[in-house]
């Protein structure tokens, strides 16, 4: 199974969508590689920690997740 990741600068666009959703009460599940998650943390700033503490933001490692749900997992 192939994965396609956007360039790291796209993190700001994704973070804007996440922030908007969190502001309206949505919860987010992010499945991404470590470098993408780090870029999102930076782009989200304090919003990341606050949402995670409330349980409104959960993230999973993409490779680990794919290995668990893929045909061999």
PAROLO-350589 format. One line per 10 residues: number of its first residue (from 1); their letters; for each residue x, y, z of C-alpha. Coordinates in pm, 1 decimal. Each point is the difference from the previous one (the first is absolute). Layout:
N
NUM = A = X:Y:Z | ...
This chain:
73
1 = XXXXXXXXXX = 0.0:0.0:0.0 | 148.9:334.6:-102.4 | -39.8:318.2:199.7 | 11.2:352.2:-133.3 | 102.3:276.9:234.9 | -30.7:370.7:-77.8 | 309.8:217.5:32.2 | 67.7:122.6:353.1 | -100.0:363.7:-86.7 | -351.9:-134.7:-48.8
11 = XXXXXXXXXX = -6.3:-43.4:378.2 | -111.2:360.2:37.4 | -301.1:-63.4:-224.0 | -88.8:-321.2:182.0 | 47.3:172.4:337.6 | -239.0:276.7:-107.6 | -265.4:-260.7:-81.5 | 59.3:-180.5:327.7 | -16.3:323.5:199.9 | -320.5:99.4:-173.2
21 = XXXXXXXXXX = -156.4:-337.3:71.6 | 112.7:0.1:361.7 | -154.0:343.8:37.0 | -339.4:-140.3:-100.9 | 23.2:-303.0:227.7 | 133.5:-256.4:-247.5 | 251.3:-264.7:104.2 | 290.5:-96.3:-223.2 | 186.7:-323.0:-64.9 | 331.8:58.0:-177.1
31 = XXXXXXXXXX = 187.4:-294.1:-152.0 | 336.3:123.2:-126.0 | 373.2:-59.8:-2.2 | 201.9:137.9:292.9 | 135.9:298.3:-196.7 | -350.9:97.9:-110.6 | -133.1:-26.4:354.2 | 286.8:217.4:123.4 | -80.7:259.7:-266.1 | -363.3:-1.7:110.8
41 = XXXXXXXXXX = 101.8:43.2:365.9 | 203.0:304.3:-95.9 | -273.7:144.9:-219.9 | -272.7:-57.3:258.8 | 199.7:134.8:293.5 | -187.4:-4.9:331.6 | -317.1:-114.2:-175.9 | 160.3:-344.0:-42.9 | 63.0:-59.7:370.9 | -336.9:141.0:105.7
51 = XXXXXXXXXX = -196.0:-213.2:-247.2 | 200.2:-313.5:84.0 | -62.3:54.1:372.4 | -376.0:24.8:-66.0 | 10.3:-313.6:-216.1 | -97.8:197.5:-309.8 | 326.7:-67.5:-184.8 | 149.0:-346.0:-39.4 | 292.1:-92.3:-217.9 | 137.8:-331.9:-117.6
61 = XXXXXXXXXX = 320.8:-88.2:-178.9 | -75.3:-75.5:-365.6 | 244.8:-287.6:-41.1 | -105.4:-169.4:322.2 | -368.4:42.3:-84.1 | 40.1:-134.9:-353.3 | 193.0:-300.5:127.3 | -290.3:-81.9:233.7 | -282.1:39.5:-250.8 | 177.0:-115.7:-315.3
71 = XXX = -36.1:-347.2:-148.4 | 292.1:-135.0:205.3 | -109.8:169.2:327.1
